[in-house]
């Protein structure tokens, strides 16, 4: 029986080989340059081979390795343009697909979670998966009442692999970092480790999906499938008919489609907490589907995968988050610094230049300063290069910022959303959406409409 590679030593060896392979290719490339080869051509070859090895390994291992690769994929737009080509191609392969596991394993999981009479409930099951990802895969089926359903089953050994991979990737963060320049690897992995157990609990995921399905039922813009049944490692939901995902819009969509789905994407992320008290925190393109309308009305957006959600203590996004973004948008740097200290982003004894702090936060603020903002790869690359350049004054600010635990998942989701909007190159009424739906962003006493 085929499973996820479960032995920690074997998985560790494959992950540890990644920086070694990069070092070897770099040394070989140096030799070629000494031999007269064009430096740009040699570097391009190294990047192509590095991208192929890195993301092929992450995809084949699934578990935490693939989940890490998927998290990187939404930040692809931040990569420097000269290396974006090979990395973009390999990263996007992780957004919507992965090799499948045998059908027999699926049947064993169904018997374990739904009981020995599971075939009386699930009267038909497609032999091959329709989608496969980091810790599970999805099959189409038919429930006994005639409903078409999606059957998500967790890979055997997924929990062990997820924990082991993220632990090893954390150890390798410093050496893997140069493979993906411009992206800070260590905090990304740390936040993923903190969410491991929640993502492995399919019953917890079912509870979140039920809440979102109820909140968005009959919505003209969004669709969330209802939960039909759930077990420890199995989740059965209503089937969603969709033609493609945001990944396809990113690859070949028209500008009108990019703008339309970019706006829907933002509206769902910001409206979800208002309706459910939870933030959908896995913003990669494969989770957002295109649902064609039969009556000629605009297509809707379907949303999948509620394994990663931020359960918000106050039942909505923090009031301080909206008010601080508003204060930053009007460039009141002193009030911004005071508010960030109050929220714990800047500790009491840390000295920091208020103007540099405002500059550092511009990726989160600039889109709110105009009626409609055009997100582009070039804009995101510029932002990332600026805050990751040791020679830029804004770079020192990052070393002094403290991210409170309650904001960790919100921050990753927000950053991932900006990454997807930049991949879409979408123009979005960002300020209007935040004014309508983000607590604290509208001027005090103002009518959000």
SULWO-V220874 format. One record per residue. SS is DSSP state (hx for helix, st for strand, lp for the rest). OMEGA is omega in radians with two decimals (999 if undefined). NEAR is the number of other C-alpha atoms within 10 Angstrom. Layout:
BEGIN
ss & omega & near
SS & OMEGA & NEAR
SS & OMEGA & NEAR
END
This chain:
BEGIN
ss & omega & near
lp & -3.13 & 6
lp & 3.09 & 10
lp & 2.92 & 12
lp & 3.04 & 18
lp & -2.94 & 18
lp & -3.07 & 18
lp & -3.08 & 12
hx & -3.10 & 14
hx & -3.12 & 11
hx & 3.14 & 11
hx & 3.14 & 19
hx & -3.13 & 16
hx & -3.13 & 11
hx & 3.12 & 13
hx & -3.13 & 21
hx & -3.12 & 17
hx & -3.08 & 14
hx & 3.12 & 20
hx & 3.11 & 20
hx & 3.11 & 13
hx & 3.12 & 15
hx & 3.13 & 22
hx & 3.13 & 17
hx & 3.12 & 12
hx & 3.12 & 19
hx & 3.11 & 18
hx & 3.11 & 13
hx & 3.12 & 14
hx & 3.10 & 20
hx & 3.10 & 15
hx & 3.12 & 13
hx & 3.13 & 14
hx & 3.07 & 16
hx & -3.14 & 11
lp & 3.04 & 9
lp & 3.13 & 8
lp & 3.11 & 13
lp & -3.05 & 11
hx & -3.13 & 14
hx & 3.14 & 11
hx & 3.13 & 11
hx & -3.14 & 19
hx & 3.11 & 18
hx & 3.11 & 16
hx & 3.14 & 16
hx & -3.13 & 21
hx & -3.14 & 22
hx & -3.11 & 18
hx & 3.11 & 16
hx & 3.12 & 23
hx & -3.12 & 24
hx & -3.11 & 16
hx & -3.08 & 17
hx & -3.00 & 25
hx & 2.98 & 26
hx & 3.12 & 17
hx & -3.14 & 19
hx & -3.13 & 24
hx & -3.11 & 27
hx & -3.12 & 15
hx & -3.03 & 24
lp & 3.11 & 27
hx & -3.13 & 28
hx & 3.14 & 29
hx & -3.13 & 26
hx & 3.12 & 25
hx & 3.07 & 24
hx & 3.11 & 24
hx & 3.10 & 24
hx & 3.10 & 28
hx & 3.09 & 22
hx & -3.02 & 24
hx & -3.13 & 25
lp & 3.11 & 26
lp & -3.12 & 25
hx & -3.08 & 28
hx & -3.12 & 26
hx & -3.09 & 26
lp & 3.09 & 23
lp & -3.01 & 19
hx & -3.09 & 12
hx & 3.12 & 11
hx & -3.04 & 17
hx & -3.07 & 19
hx & -3.12 & 16
hx & -3.14 & 17
hx & -3.12 & 22
hx & -3.10 & 18
hx & -3.10 & 16
hx & 3.14 & 21
hx & -3.06 & 25
hx & 3.04 & 23
hx & -3.12 & 17
lp & -3.01 & 27
lp & -2.96 & 26
lp & -3.08 & 18
lp & 3.07 & 16
lp & 3.14 & 19
lp & -3.06 & 14
lp & 2.98 & 16
lp & -3.09 & 21
lp & -3.13 & 14
hx & -3.11 & 14
hx & 3.10 & 12
hx & 3.11 & 16
hx & -3.12 & 25
hx & 3.12 & 15
hx & 3.12 & 12
hx & 3.13 & 19
hx & 3.11 & 25
hx & -3.12 & 14
hx & -3.02 & 15
hx & -3.07 & 17
hx & 3.11 & 18
lp & -3.07 & 14
lp & 3.13 & 11
lp & -3.06 & 10
hx & -3.14 & 14
hx & 3.06 & 16
hx & 3.11 & 11
hx & 3.13 & 14
st & -2.94 & 21
st & 3.06 & 13
st & 3.12 & 16
st & 3.11 & 20
lp & -3.09 & 14
lp & -3.12 & 14
lp & -3.12 & 14
lp & 3.03 & 20
lp & 3.11 & 14
st & 3.11 & 18
st & -3.05 & 22
lp & -2.92 & 23
lp & -3.08 & 27
lp & 3.14 & 24
st & 3.09 & 22
st & -3.02 & 24
st & 3.04 & 23
st & 3.01 & 21
st & 3.14 & 22
st & 3.09 & 22
st & 3.13 & 19
st & -3.04 & 21
lp & 3.13 & 13
lp & 3.09 & 9
lp & -3.13 & 11
lp & 2.97 & 14
st & -3.06 & 19
st & 2.99 & 24
st & -3.08 & 27
st & 3.14 & 27
st & -3.09 & 25
st & -3.13 & 26
st & 3.10 & 25
lp & 3.00 & 27
lp & -3.14 & 20
lp & -3.08 & 15
hx & -3.11 & 22
hx & 3.13 & 20
hx & -3.12 & 16
hx & -3.12 & 24
hx & -3.13 & 27
hx & -3.09 & 18
hx & -3.10 & 22
hx & -3.09 & 27
hx & 3.08 & 22
hx & -3.13 & 17
hx & 3.11 & 19
hx & 3.09 & 22
hx & 3.11 & 18
hx & -3.07 & 14
lp & -3.00 & 18
hx & -3.08 & 19
hx & -3.11 & 14
hx & 3.08 & 16
hx & -3.09 & 21
hx & -3.13 & 15
hx & 3.12 & 15
hx & -3.13 & 18
hx & -3.06 & 19
lp & 3.10 & 16
lp & -3.12 & 21
lp & -3.13 & 18
lp & -2.97 & 15
hx & -2.94 & 21
hx & 3.14 & 16
hx & 3.09 & 13
hx & 3.14 & 18
hx & -3.13 & 22
hx & -3.14 & 15
hx & 3.11 & 14
hx & 3.10 & 22
hx & -3.10 & 18
hx & -3.07 & 12
lp & -3.00 & 15
hx & -3.02 & 17
hx & 3.12 & 14
hx & -3.08 & 14
hx & 3.12 & 19
hx & -3.06 & 20
lp & -3.09 & 18
hx & 3.07 & 22
hx & 3.09 & 19
hx & 3.08 & 19
hx & 3.13 & 20
hx & 3.12 & 24
hx & 3.13 & 15
hx & -3.11 & 24
hx & 3.08 & 24
hx & -3.12 & 18
hx & 3.13 & 18
hx & 3.13 & 25
hx & 3.13 & 20
hx & -3.08 & 14
hx & -3.07 & 16
lp & 3.13 & 19
lp & 3.13 & 13
lp & 3.09 & 11
lp & -3.11 & 11
lp & -3.06 & 12
lp & -2.99 & 15
st & 3.07 & 22
st & 3.05 & 23
lp & -3.10 & 26
lp & 3.06 & 22
lp & 3.05 & 20
st & 3.12 & 21
st & 3.13 & 16
st & -3.13 & 17
st & 3.03 & 21
lp & -3.11 & 19
lp & -3.08 & 16
lp & -3.13 & 21
st & 3.08 & 26
st & 3.12 & 24
st & 3.14 & 26
st & 3.06 & 25
st & -3.12 & 20
lp & 3.10 & 19
lp & 3.07 & 20
lp & 3.12 & 12
lp & -3.09 & 14
lp & -3.08 & 10
st & 3.13 & 14
st & 3.07 & 21
hx & 3.12 & 27
hx & 3.13 & 22
hx & 3.09 & 16
hx & 3.09 & 20
hx & -3.06 & 21
hx & -2.98 & 11
hx & -3.11 & 12
lp & 3.03 & 15
lp & 3.13 & 12
hx & 3.10 & 14
hx & 3.10 & 11
hx & -3.14 & 17
hx & -3.13 & 22
hx & -3.10 & 21
hx & -3.08 & 17
hx & 3.03 & 24
hx & 3.11 & 26
hx & 3.11 & 18
hx & 3.14 & 18
hx & -3.14 & 23
hx & -3.11 & 20
hx & 3.13 & 20
hx & -3.09 & 17
hx & -3.07 & 19
hx & -3.13 & 22
hx & -3.11 & 21
hx & 3.13 & 21
hx & 3.12 & 22
hx & -3.03 & 17
hx & -3.00 & 16
hx & -3.02 & 21
lp & -3.13 & 20
st & 3.09 & 25
st & 3.02 & 28
st & -2.93 & 26
lp & 3.10 & 22
lp & -3.01 & 24
lp & 2.96 & 26
lp & -2.90 & 25
hx & -3.12 & 24
hx & -3.13 & 23
hx & -3.10 & 18
st & -2.96 & 24
st & 3.11 & 25
st & -3.12 & 22
st & -3.10 & 21
lp & 3.11 & 16
lp & -3.10 & 10
lp & -3.01 & 8
lp & 3.13 & 7
lp & 3.09 & 7
lp & -3.11 & 9
lp & 3.09 & 13
lp & 3.10 & 18
st & 3.07 & 20
st & 3.03 & 23
st & -3.08 & 20
st & -3.10 & 26
lp & 2.96 & 18
lp & -3.14 & 20
lp & 3.10 & 24
lp & 3.11 & 24
lp & 3.05 & 22
st & 3.02 & 23
st & 3.09 & 23
st & -2.93 & 19
lp & -3.04 & 17
lp & -3.11 & 11
lp & -3.13 & 11
lp & 3.09 & 14
lp & 3.07 & 21
lp & -3.05 & 26
lp & 3.10 & 17
hx & -3.12 & 13
hx & -3.13 & 16
hx & 3.14 & 18
hx & -3.10 & 19
hx & 3.13 & 20
hx & 3.07 & 21
hx & 3.11 & 22
hx & 3.14 & 23
hx & 3.11 & 20
hx & -3.11 & 25
hx & 3.10 & 23
lp & 3.01 & 12
lp & 3.01 & 17
lp & -2.97 & 15
hx & -3.12 & 19
hx & 3.11 & 16
hx & 3.09 & 14
hx & -3.14 & 23
hx & 3.12 & 22
hx & -3.14 & 15
hx & 3.12 & 18
hx & 3.05 & 19
hx & -3.11 & 17
hx & -3.13 & 13
hx & 3.10 & 16
lp & 3.10 & 14
lp & 3.08 & 17
lp & -3.09 & 20
lp & -2.96 & 15
lp & -3.02 & 10
lp & -3.13 & 7
lp & 3.07 & 9
lp & -3.08 & 10
lp & 3.14 & 15
lp & -3.05 & 14
hx & -3.12 & 17
hx & 3.09 & 15
hx & 3.10 & 15
hx & 3.12 & 24
hx & 3.11 & 21
hx & -3.12 & 19
hx & -3.07 & 20
lp & -3.04 & 18
hx & 3.09 & 16
hx & -3.14 & 17
hx & -2.99 & 14
hx & -3.04 & 20
hx & -3.13 & 16
hx & -3.11 & 20
hx & -3.01 & 24
lp & 3.12 & 15
lp & -3.12 & 13
lp & 3.10 & 11
lp & -3.11 & 15
st & 3.10 & 17
st & 3.04 & 17
lp & 3.11 & 22
lp & 3.05 & 21
hx & -3.12 & 23
hx & 3.12 & 16
hx & -3.10 & 15
hx & 3.10 & 23
hx & 3.12 & 20
hx & 3.14 & 16
hx & -3.11 & 17
hx & 3.14 & 19
hx & -3.13 & 18
hx & -3.06 & 18
hx & 3.10 & 21
lp & 3.13 & 18
lp & -3.10 & 13
lp & -3.13 & 11
lp & -3.13 & 10
lp & -3.14 & 12
lp & -3.12 & 15
lp & -3.09 & 21
hx & -3.08 & 18
hx & -3.13 & 19
hx & -3.10 & 20
hx & -3.11 & 13
lp & -3.07 & 8
lp & -3.13 & 15
lp & 3.07 & 17
lp & -3.13 & 14
lp & 3.14 & 13
lp & -3.11 & 12
hx & -3.10 & 11
hx & -3.11 & 13
hx & -3.02 & 16
hx & -3.08 & 17
hx & 3.07 & 23
hx & -3.13 & 20
hx & -3.13 & 14
hx & 3.14 & 19
hx & -3.13 & 23
hx & -3.13 & 16
hx & 3.11 & 16
hx & 3.11 & 22
hx & 3.09 & 23
hx & 3.10 & 24
hx & -3.14 & 26
hx & 3.11 & 27
hx & 3.10 & 27
hx & 3.03 & 26
hx & 3.11 & 28
hx & -2.99 & 29
lp & -3.03 & 22
lp & 2.99 & 24
st & -2.95 & 21
st & 3.03 & 25
lp & -2.97 & 20
hx & -3.10 & 21
hx & 3.14 & 22
hx & -3.12 & 18
hx & 3.12 & 18
hx & 3.12 & 22
hx & -3.10 & 20
hx & -2.88 & 16
hx & -3.10 & 21
lp & -3.13 & 24
lp & 3.07 & 18
lp & -3.07 & 19
lp & 3.11 & 25
lp & 3.08 & 20
lp & 3.13 & 12
lp & 3.12 & 9
lp & -3.13 & 6
lp & 3.05 & 8
lp & -3.09 & 9
lp & -3.12 & 15
lp & 999 & 7
END
